[in-house]
């Protein structure tokens, strides 16, 4: 019975939010059409910056010289851009991105660890941003200076819960060896020793891979800073998209609305939280005295920049990665014959003076112009 309580509460909240915004879709579309183009361009720039931070996170986690920064950004667009709108999101996007990383020389286990830890660190950064926003709103609400007035106990509770989640997730990553200890302890149960040994071996291998991917404390700090930068950039895109639609509220309230939307996106079986974000954010902003059509229009503008644009660019990036892979896998097989033919032609034309020099120059240019194999 208990397992149905949380889904029922989430469903009720989404139903209430849907009722709040259900009749405001057409006015919201008019708001999007009339949005300020300059603010939308600024928002798009911050969304691009968030994926540049994502590429840095993947490079830090992969820890492999075979993965260039450009390919890391493309893989990030596949996993977090295209992958968010696929039916089996986000697993399908992670699998597509992992296959591209594996082809580029990364071990299979490291690819899934890197992509999984990237999502883990982004969730931590989101909890940190949400906690800071909620606690700030609670502090201003106590002084009657915030738009949410008397709701400071709720904001304080939400902020504390998000801060606790942030700290808990950090502790879990630092203490993965406890999973192996628990598996060994389970081996003392009669009849479960063989399964416990296999589980302990698997947990030990995965925990070692995670530890190697995360690295030292300095590298963990850099990971968290880049993930925080990506989250802040995406949240800034959200704020400017709402400003473009005409939502004039303080940055703290809009940041808290962003955290509400991203938490609503965690609802399972909804690609990119489709419907949940559109219901949760306008309902929250309505409590801050923002008209529902304006708030919904801002969310739709953010969806265009933060969901649809990365999805289309991610599809193009996936196509580019596959075309480059097929082109370069065919090149090494023909290279020895080409090199031998060019060298023979250079020797045959050596007596021709200038002609030999020209052919030699052509041979060097041909070698430089050919696609190089993946390293």
MORA-V536051 format. One record per helix or strand of 3 or more residues. SS is the DSSP state (alpha for helix, beta for strand). FROM is the first residue (numbers start at 1). LEN is the number of residues. Records with the same first field share a line. If there is no record, write none. Layout:
SS=FROM-LEN ; FROM-LEN
This chain:
alpha=3-31 ; 37-26 ; 69-16 ; 91-13 ; 108-35 ; 149-26 ; 177-10 ; 193-22 ; 217-29 ; 251-14 ; 271-3 ; 276-12 ; 292-57 ; 350-3 ; 354-16
